Amino acid sequence: MTTRLSVGDRLDASPIYRAFRDHPFFAGVDDADLSKGQAAVLIEQWWHPLHYFPTFLARCVAVLPDIAAKSAITRILNQEAGGGAVEKAHEVIYVDSMRACGFDAARVTGTAPYPETAALVEGYRRASEAPESALGFIFATENTDLLMVSSIGKAVRHTTGVTDNAWVSIHVQQEPDHVEEANHALLTGMTPAQEDTVLRAADEMWQLWIGFFDRLAAETGVGAGR
């Protein structure tokens, strides 16, 4: 008798997830010698998925069918949006912290997305139209977010020497909650077909992020030759 793996275990075993996790950008940023302009490329492109994420979560709350999943995702959304205090919203902290590091806030929020960045944001929008794809994107995001955030934080630290970045710190503080709630949101009693849809959606998300970091690596040289 074989035991069927949980959705979470199947997501973790995805070859596309492993390809994302092992992207040369993440190792390359540890010792990258970036100019401030190169670091700005990372910061400006990251703004677009960061800015859209609360909208994505709100759309997911609307489309998810059960109150338990809605409640779990609402908690993530509440933290992302500042819990009623706009100055604590992640995107506000992001802009404020990057301004404190010497980056131009108008460029951070006003630079056009690369095609890969626009495709990533569109992927999130599209995923929020159905429960299973929404869950796939939520779970995949929350289980890899800290890896991505820390890579941007390292680039900022190497470039500016600023070690106390409020945006990185709030992710370290809140991410365990986000991962827990993402796990809670995975529907129990899903059919095999529903589970497969969740898995395909997670793979799509990781593939879109691979494209995003491929472009950032090409633009900045981070991870080149690895």
C-alpha positions, 0 to 999 in steps of 0.5 A, spaced: 500 500 500 502 506 498 501 513 502 499 519 497 504 525 499 501 531 502 500 537 497 505 541 501 510 535 500 509 534 493 510 542 492 517 541 495 519 535 491 517 539 484 523 540 479 521 547 477 521 549 485 528 546 485 531 549 479 528 556 482 531 555 489 538 553 486 538 559 481 545 562 480 542 569 482 541 567 489 548 564 490 551 570 486 549 575 490 552 573 496 559 576 493 556 580 488 560 587 487 554 591 485 554 599 483 548 603 486 545 603 479 545 595 478 542 595 485 537 600 483 535 595 477 533 590 483 530 594 487 525 598 482 523 591 479 522 588 485 517 594 487 512 591 481 510 584 484 511 587 491 506 593 490 501 588 486 501 582 492 496 585 497 491 586 491 492 579 489 491 576 496 484 580 496 482 577 490 484 570 493 480 572 499 474 573 494 475 567 490 477 562 496 470 557 497 471 556 505 471 561 511 478 557 514 482 559 507 479 566 507 481 567 514 488 564 513 489 569 507 486 575 510 491 574 516 497 575 511 493 580 507 492 584 514 500 584 515 502 586 508 497 592 508 500 594 515 494 592 520 490 598 519 497 603 520 499 605 513 506 606 515 507 599 517 504 596 510 510 592 507 510 597 500 511 603 505 516 600 509 520 598 502 520 605 499 522 608 506 527 603 507 530 604 500 530 612 500 534 611 507 539 607 503 540 613 498 535 610 492 530 615 489 523 613 491 520 616 485 524 611 481 523 605 485 516 606 484 516 609 477 520 605 473 517 601 468 517 593 469 521 589 464 517 584 460 519 578 465 516 583 471 510 584 467 509 577 466 510 575 473 505 580 475 500 578 470 501 571 472 499 573 479 493 576 477 491 570 473 492 565 478 487 569 483 481 567 478 480 560 481 481 557 488 486 552 486 491 556 482 490 562 487 492 556 493 498 554 488 501 561 488 500 563 495 503 557 498 509 557 493 510 565 494 510 564 502 515 558 502 520 562 498 519 569 499 524 570 505 529 567 500 528 572 495 527 578 500 534 576 503 537 576 496 535 583 495 537 585 502 544 582 501 544 587 494 542 593 498 547 591 504 553 590 499 552 596 495 550 601 501 553 598 507 546 599 511 545 593 515 539 594 518 534 594 513 526 595 516 523 591 510 528 585 510 527 585 518 519 585 518 519 579 513 524 575 518 519 577 523 512 576 519 514 570 514 513 564 519 506 566 520 505 567 513 508 560 511 503 557 517 497 561 514 499 559 507 499 551 510 492 552 513 489 555 507 491 549 503 484 546 502 483 539 505 479 534 502 481 536 495 480 531 489 486 529 486 485 533 480 484 539 484 491 537 487 494 537 481 491 544 479 495 547 485 501 543 483 501 546 476 500 553 479 505 553 483 510 550 478 507 556 473 509 561 479 516 558 480 517 558 472 515 566 472 520 568 478 525 564 474 524 568 468 524 574 473 531 573 476 534 571 469 533 578 467 535 581 473 542 576 472 542 578 465 542 586 467 546 586 473 551 580 472 549 577 478 550 569 478 554 570 471 558 564 470 555 559 476 
